[in-house]
């Protein structure tokens, strides 16, 4: 059953956390693209700690100011708790003052509040962990915990969501393509990928905007996706293939610090050290996202080359 097609039906009200971030912002955009002049399917409650910027002027958007450290205060606002259909849940895993404990606390609190107000579809985005099985079984497996701290937090949150009896869908992406055009991190990413992953080993990627489109498609078809875990990706590449994609689309090699610099960074910088755990996983196990399934859900899912072609000015 898809979102309401009757033009007279009220729009489904969906709270999107992190609405000014990459994933949350992509979900906002994807939901609003499904609205037309004749049929408004969704009204987005855009949760942000700030003013919401340009979101505040968009049709069918209500900016909700609030902090995930105080979820009850967010849901005390009538525009949030009244007739809320769905929630898109994402919590920061990196950044100033971000800890694993706080990520788990925020994720659990948002799920608890959604349960209290009777949310009909709770979509949580975490991370793929290289597991080839359904949500119900892989969460109970001894292998569910990877030993990577900022991944294991998401297992804890998923288990909690399931325990509440919430109608859920878990979205599990791999590495974001967006990082490759972010000058603050792309050279470190390249150095770790080039030096930490063997030349023949492929790693999976997805654009954050495609995560948004998948999430919107999930909200549109709850009967198909409730109770499912979707490991989604748009491309699978060795570093050599990734570098060739950069050269073909931007005329420059893939950004990469010398491998020795990446090694030093992962020794001295806590956030880089956490990332290095992931790259060991990429080399030894790797993601198991289903690219064919992803394109079945969202046919416009981009390869890395398509992503770079779209964003070539930023990438060059």
DOGU-165074 format. One record per residue: x, y, z of N, C-alpha, C in turn; chain. Coordinates in steps of 0.02 Angstrom, whole numbers, always signed. Layout:
# DOGU-165074
[[X; Y; Z]; [X; Y; Z]; [X; Y; Z]; 'A']
...
//
This chain:
# DOGU-165074
[[+43; -59; +0]; [+0; +0; +0]; [+44; +61; +0]; 'A']
[[+35; +106; -48]; [+76; +165; -54]; [+45; +222; -15]; 'A']
[[+80; +279; -16]; [+54; +339; +16]; [-12; +359; -17]; 'A']
[[-53; +398; +17]; [-120; +411; -8]; [-120; +442; -77]; 'A']
[[-161; +415; -123]; [-166; +441; -191]; [-227; +485; -199]; 'A']
[[-272; +484; -151]; [-332; +526; -152]; [-311; +598; -139]; 'A']
[[-321; +643; -189]; [-299; +712; -180]; [-330; +746; -120]; 'A']
[[-387; +721; -97]; [-420; +752; -40]; [-396; +725; +27]; 'A']
[[-356; +672; +25]; [-331; +642; +87]; [-280; +689; +119]; 'A']
[[-278; +694; +185]; [-228; +737; +217]; [-158; +708; +206]; 'A']
[[-108; +751; +201]; [-39; +726; +191]; [-15; +689; +253]; 'A']
[[+28; +640; +242]; [+60; +605; +297]; [+113; +651; +327]; 'A']
[[+112; +656; +393]; [+158; +700; +428]; [+218; +660; +452]; 'A']
[[+277; +677; +428]; [+337; +638; +442]; [+390; +683; +474]; 'A']
[[+412; +663; +534]; [+465; +698; +569]; [+532; +672; +543]; 'A']
[[+575; +718; +520]; [+641; +700; +493]; [+694; +729; +539]; 'A']
[[+731; +687; +574]; [+786; +711; +615]; [+846; +727; +571]; 'A']
[[+889; +771; +596]; [+947; +792; +557]; [+928; +823; +491]; 'A']
[[+875; +863; +491]; [+845; +887; +428]; [+891; +934; +389]; 'A']
[[+940; +963; +421]; [+987; +1006; +384]; [+1053; +969; +371]; 'A']
[[+1057; +905; +389]; [+1117; +865; +374]; [+1111; +829; +308]; 'A']
[[+1160; +788; +293]; [+1161; +755; +227]; [+1104; +705; +219]; 'A']
[[+1097; +658; +265]; [+1044; +608; +257]; [+975; +638; +269]; 'A']
[[+966; +674; +324]; [+902; +703; +339]; [+881; +752; +285]; 'A']
[[+927; +794; +262]; [+911; +841; +209]; [+891; +807; +145]; 'A']
[[+924; +751; +129]; [+906; +713; +69]; [+837; +683; +74]; 'A']
[[+818; +661; +135]; [+751; +633; +145]; [+698; +688; +137]; 'A']
[[+711; +746; +166]; [+665; +803; +157]; [+653; +816; +83]; 'A']
[[+708; +823; +45]; [+702; +837; -26]; [+664; +783; -63]; 'A']
[[+679; +720; -48]; [+647; +664; -84]; [+573; +661; -68]; 'A']
[[+553; +672; -6]; [+482; +671; +11]; [+445; +727; -24]; 'A']
[[+474; +787; -23]; [+440; +844; -54]; [+435; +838; -129]; 'A']
[[+483; +803; -160]; [+479; +792; -233]; [+419; +748; -251]; 'A']
[[+394; +711; -204]; [+336; +668; -217]; [+270; +706; -211]; 'A']
[[+272; +768; -189]; [+213; +810; -188]; [+203; +843; -256]; 'A']
[[+141; +852; -276]; [+125; +888; -337]; [+74; +942; -321]; 'A']
[[+60; +984; -369]; [+9; +1036; -360]; [-58; +1004; -344]; 'A']
[[-72; +947; -376]; [-137; +915; -367]; [-140; +866; -309]; 'A']
[[-82; +844; -284]; [-82; +794; -231]; [-23; +804; -184]; 'A']
[[-37; +826; -123]; [+15; +834; -73]; [+15; +772; -29]; 'A']
[[+65; +729; -40]; [+69; +667; -3]; [+99; +675; +67]; 'A']
[[+147; +722; +72]; [+186; +726; +134]; [+191; +797; +160]; 'A']
[[+187; +804; +225]; [+206; +866; +259]; [+265; +847; +304]; 'A']
[[+320; +882; +295]; [+382; +865; +330]; [+390; +909; +391]; 'A']
[[+403; +877; +448]; [+422; +911; +510]; [+498; +906; +514]; 'A']
[[+531; +960; +498]; [+604; +960; +490]; [+637; +977; +557]; 'A']
[[+664; +926; +590]; [+694; +935; +656]; [+765; +960; +649]; 'A']
[[+779; +1016; +682]; [+846; +1046; +681]; [+858; +1085; +744]; 'A']
[[+921; +1090; +764]; [+937; +1130; +823]; [+937; +1204; +809]; 'A']
[[+944; +1222; +744]; [+947; +1293; +726]; [+880; +1318; +699]; 'A']
[[+884; +1367; +655]; [+824; +1398; +628]; [+797; +1361; +567]; 'A']
[[+837; +1315; +540]; [+815; +1278; +481]; [+834; +1309; +416]; 'A']
[[+860; +1370; +418]; [+882; +1403; +357]; [+829; +1405; +303]; 'A']
[[+848; +1383; +242]; [+803; +1386; +185]; [+743; +1340; +193]; 'A']
[[+747; +1292; +238]; [+690; +1246; +247]; [+628; +1284; +270]; 'A']
[[+637; +1337; +308]; [+580; +1372; +338]; [+535; +1405; +285]; 'A']
[[+560; +1415; +225]; [+520; +1446; +174]; [+490; +1398; +124]; 'A']
[[+500; +1333; +134]; [+477; +1285; +84]; [+405; +1263; +98]; 'A']
[[+367; +1253; +45]; [+298; +1230; +55]; [+297; +1161; +87]; 'A']
[[+247; +1149; +129]; [+236; +1084; +161]; [+293; +1063; +207]; 'A']
[[+326; +1113; +236]; [+379; +1101; +284]; [+365; +1142; +347]; 'A']
[[+367; +1110; +404]; [+366; +1145; +468]; [+433; +1133; +502]; 'A']
[[+470; +1186; +515]; [+534; +1179; +550]; [+521; +1169; +625]; 'A']
[[+547; +1115; +652]; [+540; +1100; +723]; [+608; +1109; +756]; 'A']
[[+612; +1156; +801]; [+675; +1167; +836]; [+678; +1122; +897]; 'A']
[[+733; +1086; +903]; [+740; +1042; +959]; [+806; +1006; +958]; 'A']
[[+823; +975; +1013]; [+887; +940; +1022]; [+872; +868; +1041]; 'A']
[[+905; +821; +1007]; [+894; +750; +1022]; [+917; +731; +1092]; 'A']
[[+952; +776; +1126]; [+968; +763; +1196]; [+907; +774; +1242]; 'A']
[[+854; +804; +1214]; [+793; +815; +1252]; [+733; +799; +1207]; 'A']
[[+726; +735; +1191]; [+672; +713; +1147]; [+602; +728; +1175]; 'A']
[[+590; +719; +1241]; [+523; +735; +1267]; [+502; +806; +1252]; 'A']
[[+549; +853; +1254]; [+532; +923; +1238]; [+512; +931; +1165]; 'A']
[[+542; +892; +1121]; [+523; +895; +1051]; [+451; +871; +1042]; 'A']
[[+435; +815; +1074]; [+369; +786; +1066]; [+316; +821; +1108]; 'A']
[[+336; +866; +1151]; [+288; +906; +1189]; [+257; +960; +1144]; 'A']
[[+287; +972; +1087]; [+260; +1021; +1040]; [+201; +989; +1003]; 'A']
[[+142; +1018; +1005]; [+83; +987; +974]; [+91; +972; +901]; 'A']
[[+129; +1015; +865]; [+137; +1003; +793]; [+177; +940; +778]; 'A']
[[+213; +916; +829]; [+251; +853; +821]; [+209; +793; +840]; 'A']
[[+178; +795; +898]; [+146; +735; +925]; [+77; +721; +896]; 'A']
[[+43; +771; +869]; [-25; +761; +844]; [-25; +731; +773]; 'A']
[[-56; +673; +766]; [-64; +642; +700]; [+2; +633; +663]; 'A']
[[+53; +611; +699]; [+118; +598; +668]; [+117; +529; +636]; 'A']
[[+128; +525; +571]; [+127; +461; +536]; [+195; +425; +541]; 'A']
[[+248; +461; +525]; [+312; +428; +519]; [+369; +468; +548]; 'A']
[[+425; +433; +559]; [+487; +464; +583]; [+545; +437; +542]; 'A']
[[+588; +482; +520]; [+653; +462; +493]; [+704; +479; +546]; 'A']
[[+739; +428; +569]; [+784; +435; +626]; [+857; +426; +605]; 'A']
[[+897; +476; +618]; [+970; +471; +609]; [+1002; +512; +665]; 'A']
[[+1057; +487; +692]; [+1093; +522; +745]; [+1166; +533; +723]; 'A']
[[+1196; +588; +744]; [+1267; +598; +728]; [+1311; +547; +762]; 'A']
[[+1359; +521; +724]; [+1406; +473; +753]; [+1476; +504; +761]; 'A']
[[+1487; +560; +728]; [+1551; +596; +733]; [+1537; +669; +748]; 'A']
[[+1588; +704; +773]; [+1581; +775; +785]; [+1598; +793; +856]; 'A']
[[+1600; +858; +868]; [+1618; +884; +934]; [+1569; +859; +986]; 'A']
[[+1595; +832; +1040]; [+1556; +808; +1097]; [+1512; +747; +1082]; 'A']
[[+1520; +716; +1023]; [+1480; +657; +1006]; [+1514; +596; +1036]; 'A']
[[+1476; +556; +1072]; [+1502; +494; +1100]; [+1456; +436; +1081]; 'A']
[[+1481; +376; +1086]; [+1439; +317; +1071]; [+1380; +314; +1118]; 'A']
[[+1392; +330; +1182]; [+1338; +327; +1231]; [+1283; +377; +1214]; 'A']
[[+1302; +436; +1191]; [+1252; +486; +1175]; [+1214; +468; +1111]; 'A']
[[+1248; +438; +1063]; [+1213; +416; +1002]; [+1159; +365; +1020]; 'A']
[[+1177; +317; +1062]; [+1128; +266; +1082]; [+1070; +297; +1120]; 'A']
[[+1086; +341; +1167]; [+1034; +374; +1207]; [+985; +411; +1162]; 'A']
[[+1011; +448; +1114]; [+968; +487; +1069]; [+925; +440; +1026]; 'A']
[[+956; +388; +998]; [+919; +342; +955]; [+863; +307; +992]; 'A']
[[+877; +284; +1053]; [+826; +251; +1093]; [+770; +299; +1112]; 'A']
[[+788; +360; +1132]; [+738; +408; +1154]; [+690; +427; +1098]; 'A']
[[+716; +434; +1037]; [+673; +451; +981]; [+625; +394; +965]; 'A']
[[+649; +333; +969]; [+606; +275; +959]; [+553; +269; +1013]; 'A']
[[+572; +281; +1076]; [+525; +278; +1131]; [+469; +329; +1122]; 'A']
[[+487; +389; +1102]; [+437; +442; +1093]; [+390; +425; +1035]; 'A']
[[+419; +397; +981]; [+378; +377; +924]; [+328; +323; +944]; 'A']
[[+349; +277; +985]; [+304; +225; +1009]; [+247; +255; +1050]; 'A']
[[+263; +302; +1093]; [+213; +332; +1137]; [+157; +367; +1098]; 'A']
[[+174; +398; +1041]; [+123; +435; +1004]; [+93; +394; +947]; 'A']
[[+112; +330; +942]; [+81; +286; +894]; [+103; +295; +822]; 'A']
[[+168; +310; +812]; [+194; +317; +744]; [+184; +252; +705]; 'A']
[[+163; +259; +643]; [+146; +200; +602]; [+204; +174; +560]; 'A']
[[+256; +213; +552]; [+314; +189; +514]; [+375; +227; +538]; 'A']
[[+423; +190; +566]; [+484; +217; +594]; [+542; +193; +551]; 'A']
[[+574; +239; +515]; [+629; +222; +471]; [+694; +245; +503]; 'A']
[[+738; +197; +517]; [+802; +211; +551]; [+859; +196; +504]; 'A']
[[+906; +242; +499]; [+964; +230; +455]; [+1026; +220; +497]; 'A']
[[+1059; +163; +485]; [+1119; +146; +522]; [+1178; +135; +475]; 'A']
[[+1201; +72; +471]; [+1258; +56; +428]; [+1255; -19; +411]; 'A']
[[+1275; -35; +350]; [+1282; -106; +333]; [+1341; -135; +371]; 'A']
[[+1335; -199; +390]; [+1388; -231; +429]; [+1414; -295; +396]; 'A']
[[+1399; -302; +332]; [+1424; -361; +297]; [+1387; -424; +316]; 'A']
[[+1322; -418; +329]; [+1281; -475; +349]; [+1229; -489; +296]; 'A']
[[+1223; -552; +274]; [+1178; -571; +220]; [+1114; -602; +246]; 'A']
[[+1079; -571; +291]; [+1018; -603; +315]; [+967; -552; +336]; 'A']
[[+907; -575; +352]; [+852; -530; +369]; [+863; -498; +437]; 'A']
[[+830; -441; +448]; [+840; -403; +509]; [+828; -444; +572]; 'A']
[[+777; -485; +571]; [+759; -522; +631]; [+815; -570; +653]; 'A']
[[+849; -600; +604]; [+900; -649; +622]; [+968; -617; +633]; 'A']
[[+987; -567; +592]; [+1055; -542; +599]; [+1064; -501; +663]; 'A']
[[+1011; -472; +689]; [+1017; -435; +752]; [+1030; -482; +811]; 'A']
[[+1008; -544; +806]; [+1017; -591; +860]; [+1082; -631; +854]; 'A']
[[+1117; -623; +798]; [+1177; -662; +785]; [+1236; -636; +827]; 'A']
[[+1280; -681; +849]; [+1341; -659; +883]; [+1384; -614; +838]; 'A']
[[+1375; -620; +772]; [+1414; -580; +726]; [+1384; -510; +715]; 'A']
[[+1327; -495; +747]; [+1296; -430; +737]; [+1342; -373; +759]; 'A']
[[+1378; -385; +813]; [+1426; -335; +837]; [+1491; -343; +799]; 'A']
[[+1514; -289; +769]; [+1573; -291; +726]; [+1637; -276; +764]; 'A']
[[+1631; -245; +823]; [+1690; -221; +858]; [+1709; -151; +838]; 'A']
[[+1673; -122; +790]; [+1684; -53; +769]; [+1635; -10; +810]; 'A']
[[+1659; +32; +855]; [+1615; +64; +903]; [+1557; +102; +872]; 'A']
[[+1569; +142; +820]; [+1516; +183; +792]; [+1470; +143; +746]; 'A']
[[+1483; +79; +737]; [+1436; +33; +703]; [+1395; -5; +755]; 'A']
[[+1429; -26; +809]; [+1394; -66; +860]; [+1339; -25; +894]; 'A']
[[+1348; +40; +898]; [+1294; +82; +925]; [+1229; +72; +886]; 'A']
[[+1235; +63; +822]; [+1176; +58; +779]; [+1142; -11; +788]; 'A']
[[+1181; -62; +805]; [+1151; -127; +821]; [+1109; -120; +885]; 'A']
[[+1136; -85; +934]; [+1100; -75; +997]; [+1035; -37; +984]; 'A']
[[+1038; +15; +943]; [+978; +54; +928]; [+927; +12; +889]; 'A']
[[+950; -26; +840]; [+904; -69; +802]; [+870; -120; +847]; 'A']
[[+908; -150; +892]; [+878; -199; +938]; [+824; -166; +981]; 'A']
[[+837; -105; +1002]; [+789; -70; +1044]; [+725; -54; +1005]; 'A']
[[+733; -30; +945]; [+675; -14; +903]; [+632; -76; +893]; 'A']
[[+664; -132; +878]; [+627; -194; +867]; [+591; -217; +930]; 'A']
[[+623; -207; +988]; [+594; -229; +1051]; [+531; -191; +1069]; 'A']
[[+524; -131; +1043]; [+466; -90; +1059]; [+403; -111; +1020]; 'A']
[[+412; -150; +968]; [+356; -168; +925]; [+337; -113; +877]; 'A']
[[+382; -65; +866]; [+370; -12; +817]; [+369; -42; +746]; 'A']
[[+326; -18; +702]; [+330; -38; +631]; [+391; -3; +601]; 'A']
[[+444; -41; +590]; [+509; -11; +571]; [+531; -33; +502]; 'A']
[[+576; +7; +473]; [+619; -14; +418]; [+689; +11; +436]; 'A']
[[+738; -34; +429]; [+808; -14; +440]; [+841; -4; +372]; 'A']
[[+873; +53; +363]; [+912; +67; +303]; [+986; +66; +322]; 'A']
[[+1025; +26; +287]; [+1095; +16; +306]; [+1140; +32; +247]; 'A']
[[+1165; +94; +243]; [+1210; +113; +188]; [+1283; +96; +202]; 'A']
[[+1325; +98; +151]; [+1397; +92; +159]; [+1429; +162; +162]; 'A']
[[+1489; +171; +134]; [+1523; +236; +134]; [+1484; +285; +90]; 'A']
[[+1481; +347; +112]; [+1449; +399; +71]; [+1496; +423; +16]; 'A']
[[+1470; +426; -45]; [+1508; +456; -99]; [+1525; +530; -84]; 'A']
[[+1482; +562; -46]; [+1490; +633; -31]; [+1559; +649; -2]; 'A']
[[+1587; +601; +36]; [+1651; +613; +66]; [+1706; +626; +16]; 'A']
[[+1699; +598; -44]; [+1752; +605; -94]; [+1756; +675; -123]; 'A']
[[+1704; +717; -113]; [+1708; +786; -137]; [+1709; +835; -78]; 'A']
[[+1720; +809; -19]; [+1725; +851; +41]; [+1799; +863; +56]; 'A']
[[+1825; +923; +44]; [+1897; +935; +52]; [+1921; +926; +123]; 'A']
[[+1876; +925; +172]; [+1898; +917; +241]; [+1916; +845; +258]; 'A']
[[+1891; +797; +218]; [+1904; +727; +234]; [+1926; +685; +175]; 'A']
[[+1919; +710; +113]; [+1929; +664; +56]; [+2000; +640; +48]; 'A']
[[+2049; +681; +66]; [+2119; +658; +58]; [+2135; +604; +110]; 'A']
[[+2108; +611; +170]; [+2118; +559; +221]; [+2083; +494; +199]; 'A']
[[+2021; +500; +173]; [+1986; +442; +147]; [+2028; +406; +94]; 'A']
[[+2055; +446; +48]; [+2095; +417; -5]; [+2158; +383; +20]; 'A']
[[+2191; +415; +68]; [+2252; +385; +96]; [+2237; +320; +131]; 'A']
[[+2182; +317; +169]; [+2164; +255; +203]; [+2143; +201; +153]; 'A']
[[+2105; +221; +102]; [+2082; +172; +52]; [+2141; +144; +12]; 'A']
[[+2186; +188; -7]; [+2243; +166; -48]; [+2292; +125; -8]; 'A']
[[+2303; +144; +55]; [+2353; +109; +95]; [+2325; +53; +138]; 'A']
[[+2259; +54; +151]; [+2231; +6; +198]; [+2189; -49; +167]; 'A']
[[+2174; -43; +102]; [+2133; -93; +68]; [+2173; -120; +10]; 'A']
[[+2179; -185; +7]; [+2218; -216; -47]; [+2191; -196; -115]; 'A']
[[+2235; -194; -164]; [+2219; -165; -230]; [+2161; -200; -265]; 'A']
[[+2151; -264; -251]; [+2099; -301; -287]; [+2032; -301; -250]; 'A']
[[+2030; -273; -189]; [+1970; -276; -148]; [+1924; -217; -164]; 'A']
[[+1861; -232; -176]; [+1812; -181; -192]; [+1777; -156; -128]; 'A']
[[+1760; -93; -127]; [+1723; -63; -72]; [+1660; -31; -100]; 'A']
[[+1606; -31; -61]; [+1542; -6; -85]; [+1529; +66; -61]; 'A']
[[+1491; +102; -103]; [+1476; +172; -91]; [+1404; +188; -111]; 'A']
[[+1378; +243; -81]; [+1313; +269; -102]; [+1312; +345; -90]; 'A']
[[+1274; +380; -131]; [+1265; +452; -122]; [+1211; +464; -70]; 'A']
[[+1221; +514; -27]; [+1172; +528; +25]; [+1104; +546; -6]; 'A']
[[+1104; +578; -64]; [+1040; +595; -95]; [+1002; +533; -116]; 'A']
[[+1037; +479; -132]; [+1004; +416; -149]; [+977; +381; -86]; 'A']
[[+1009; +391; -29]; [+981; +366; +33]; [+913; +399; +45]; 'A']
[[+911; +465; +32]; [+848; +501; +39]; [+793; +473; -5]; 'A']
[[+810; +458; -67]; [+760; +431; -114]; [+736; +362; -92]; 'A']
[[+782; +321; -68]; [+762; +255; -43]; [+715; +262; +17]; 'A']
[[+732; +307; +63]; [+690; +317; +121]; [+620; +340; +101]; 'A']
[[+615; +386; +53]; [+550; +409; +30]; [+511; +352; -2]; 'A']
[[+545; +310; -41]; [+512; +253; -72]; [+486; +204; -20]; 'A']
[[+524; +197; +35]; [+503; +153; +90]; [+440; +180; +123]; 'A']
[[+438; +245; +135]; [+377; +275; +164]; [+317; +267; +117]; 'A']
[[+329; +268; +52]; [+275; +262; +4]; [+244; +192; +3]; 'A']
[[+283; +142; +22]; [+260; +73; +14]; [+271; +34; +79]; 'A']
[[+236; +51; +132]; [+249; +21; +197]; [+237; -54; +199]; 'A']
[[+187; -78; +163]; [+172; -150; +165]; [+230; -192; +139]; 'A']
[[+268; -164; +92]; [+325; -200; +65]; [+386; -196; +111]; 'A']
[[+394; -141; +146]; [+458; -130; +179]; [+457; -132; +256]; 'A']
[[+400; -129; +287]; [+399; -133; +360]; [+425; -201; +383]; 'A']
[[+470; -200; +432]; [+500; -262; +457]; [+562; -283; +419]; 'A']
[[+583; -243; +370]; [+641; -261; +328]; [+702; -220; +347]; 'A']
[[+760; -249; +334]; [+823; -213; +337]; [+851; -210; +266]; 'A']
[[+865; -150; +242]; [+886; -139; +173]; [+958; -114; +172]; 'A']
[[+1004; -157; +150]; [+1073; -137; +142]; [+1082; -111; +71]; 'A']
[[+1093; -46; +64]; [+1089; -13; -1]; [+1156; +16; -23]; 'A']
[[+1170; +13; -87]; [+1231; +42; -115]; [+1220; +57; -189]; 'A']
[[+1262; +102; -215]; [+1257; +121; -285]; [+1316; +99; -326]; 'A']
[[+1372; +82; -294]; [+1431; +62; -332]; [+1477; +21; -288]; 'A']
[[+1522; -17; -322]; [+1570; -61; -288]; [+1634; -57; -328]; 'A']
[[+1688; -31; -297]; [+1748; -14; -334]; [+1811; -30; -295]; 'A']
[[+1864; -50; -331]; [+1931; -49; -302]; [+1955; +23; -302]; 'A']
[[+2010; +36; -266]; [+2036; +104; -266]; [+2059; +123; -337]; 'A']
[[+2087; +76; -373]; [+2108; +90; -441]; [+2050; +110; -486]; 'A']
[[+1993; +75; -479]; [+1933; +93; -518]; [+1906; +161; -497]; 'A']
[[+1908; +174; -432]; [+1886; +239; -407]; [+1930; +294; -435]; 'A']
[[+1995; +283; -435]; [+2042; +333; -461]; [+2030; +344; -536]; 'A']
[[+2016; +291; -573]; [+2002; +298; -644]; [+1939; +340; -655]; 'A']
[[+1889; +330; -611]; [+1828; +370; -615]; [+1841; +444; -604]; 'A']
[[+1884; +459; -556]; [+1902; +529; -544]; [+1938; +558; -605]; 'A']
[[+1985; +521; -632]; [+2024; +547; -689]; [+1978; +559; -749]; 'A']
[[+1929; +514; -760]; [+1885; +520; -817]; [+1836; +578; -810]; 'A']
[[+1815; +592; -750]; [+1762; +643; -740]; [+1789; +711; -719]; 'A']
[[+1846; +713; -683]; [+1872; +776; -659]; [+1939; +795; -690]; 'A']
[[+1972; +747; -722]; [+2038; +759; -750]; [+2093; +756; -699]; 'A']
[[+2076; +738; -637]; [+2125; +734; -583]; [+2120; +666; -549]; 'A']
[[+2175; +644; -518]; [+2171; +580; -481]; [+2127; +586; -420]; 'A']
[[+2108; +530; -393]; [+2070; +530; -331]; [+2111; +563; -276]; 'A']
[[+2080; +605; -235]; [+2117; +637; -181]; [+2143; +585; -131]; 'A']
[[+2206; +591; -113]; [+2234; +542; -66]; [+2298; +570; -34]; 'A']
[[+2299; +570; +32]; [+2361; +583; +67]; [+2409; +525; +57]; 'A']
[[+2474; +536; +61]; [+2520; +480; +61]; [+2502; +430; +116]; 'A']
[[+2509; +367; +103]; [+2487; +316; +150]; [+2518; +325; +219]; 'A']
[[+2581; +347; +222]; [+2614; +355; +287]; [+2580; +410; +327]; 'A']
[[+2553; +462; +294]; [+2518; +516; +330]; [+2453; +488; +359]; 'A']
[[+2419; +446; +321]; [+2358; +416; +346]; [+2372; +372; +407]; 'A']
[[+2428; +336; +405]; [+2447; +294; +462]; [+2461; +336; +524]; 'A']
[[+2497; +391; +515]; [+2511; +436; +571]; [+2446; +466; +599]; 'A']
[[+2401; +487; +553]; [+2338; +517; +574]; [+2297; +469; +616]; 'A']
[[+2295; +405; +595]; [+2254; +357; +632]; [+2285; +340; +700]; 'A']
[[+2348; +358; +709]; [+2381; +348; +774]; [+2368; +406; +821]; 'A']
[[+2365; +467; +792]; [+2363; +527; +833]; [+2295; +559; +840]; 'A']
[[+2250; +550; +791]; [+2186; +585; +790]; [+2130; +535; +806]; 'A']
[[+2093; +545; +861]; [+2042; +497; +881]; [+1991; +481; +827]; 'A']
[[+1964; +533; +792]; [+1913; +520; +741]; [+1942; +481; +683]; 'A']
[[+2005; +495; +665]; [+2036; +456; +611]; [+2050; +385; +633]; 'A']
[[+2067; +376; +697]; [+2079; +309; +723]; [+2015; +268; +721]; 'A']
[[+1958; +298; +736]; [+1894; +263; +732]; [+1880; +243; +659]; 'A']
[[+1896; +288; +612]; [+1885; +273; +542]; [+1930; +216; +519]; 'A']
[[+1991; +213; +546]; [+2037; +160; +526]; [+2011; +91; +542]; 'A']
[[+1972; +84; +598]; [+1941; +20; +613]; [+1898; -3; +554]; 'A']
[[+1862; +44; +525]; [+1817; +29; +469]; [+1858; +4; +410]; 'A']
[[+1913; +36; +395]; [+1952; +16; +336]; [+1982; -53; +343]; 'A']
[[+1997; -74; +403]; [+2019; -143; +413]; [+1962; -191; +396]; 'A']
[[+1902; -173; +415]; [+1843; -213; +397]; [+1834; -215; +321]; 'A']
[[+1841; -158; +288]; [+1832; -155; +216]; [+1881; -203; +181]; 'A']
[[+1942; -206; +206]; [+1992; -249; +174]; [+1980; -323; +188]; 'A']
[[+1957; -339; +248]; [+1954; -409; +268]; [+1885; -441; +256]; 'A']
[[+1831; -403; +264]; [+1764; -430; +256]; [+1724; -394; +203]; 'A']
[[+1714; -330; +213]; [+1680; -289; +164]; [+1604; -288; +173]; 'A']
[[+1575; -235; +146]; [+1503; -229; +146]; [+1470; -283; +102]; 'A']
[[+1407; -296; +117]; [+1368; -344; +77]; [+1302; -312; +53]; 'A']
[[+1305; -248; +35]; [+1245; -214; +11]; [+1223; -242; -56]; 'A']
[[+1159; -237; -69]; [+1129; -265; -129]; [+1115; -208; -178]; 'A']
[[+1159; -199; -226]; [+1152; -144; -274]; [+1092; -154; -319]; 'A']
[[+1079; -216; -339]; [+1021; -230; -381]; [+956; -213; -345]; 'A']
[[+951; -232; -281]; [+892; -215; -242]; [+886; -139; -235]; 'A']
[[+941; -105; -224]; [+939; -33; -216]; [+910; +0; -278]; 'A']
[[+931; -22; -336]; [+905; +8; -398]; [+833; -12; -412]; 'A']
[[+812; -70; -385]; [+742; -88; -391]; [+699; -41; -349]; 'A']
[[+724; -21; -291]; [+688; +26; -248]; [+691; +96; -277]; 'A']
[[+751; +117; -298]; [+760; +184; -326]; [+802; +178; -390]; 'A']
[[+769; +176; -448]; [+805; +166; -512]; [+857; +219; -527]; 'A']
[[+851; +278; -497]; [+899; +331; -511]; [+963; +327; -470]; 'A']
[[+973; +273; -432]; [+1033; +266; -391]; [+1096; +275; -433]; 'A']
[[+1141; +318; -412]; [+1200; +336; -451]; [+1260; +291; -439]; 'A']
[[+1299; +280; -491]; [+1366; +253; -484]; [+1411; +311; -461]; 'A']
[[+1473; +295; -442]; [+1518; +349; -422]; [+1532; +396; -480]; 'A']
[[+1541; +369; -540]; [+1554; +413; -597]; [+1496; +460; -609]; 'A']
[[+1435; +433; -605]; [+1376; +476; -614]; [+1373; +529; -560]; 'A']
[[+1390; +510; -499]; [+1391; +558; -445]; [+1442; +614; -458]; 'A']
[[+1502; +594; -479]; [+1554; +644; -492]; [+1535; +688; -551]; 'A']
[[+1504; +660; -602]; [+1482; +700; -659]; [+1430; +752; -638]; 'A']
[[+1386; +733; -592]; [+1335; +779; -567]; [+1366; +834; -525]; 'A']
[[+1419; +816; -487]; [+1449; +863; -440]; [+1520; +882; -461]; 'A']
[[+1533; +882; -525]; [+1602; +888; -549]; [+1634; +954; -528]; 'A']
[[+1596; +1007; -521]; [+1626; +1071; -502]; [+1653; +1068; -432]; 'A']
[[+1618; +1033; -387]; [+1644; +1025; -319]; [+1702; +977; -318]; 'A']
[[+1700; +926; -361]; [+1751; +873; -359]; [+1816; +894; -390]; 'A']
[[+1813; +941; -438]; [+1873; +960; -475]; [+1921; +1001; -433]; 'A']
//
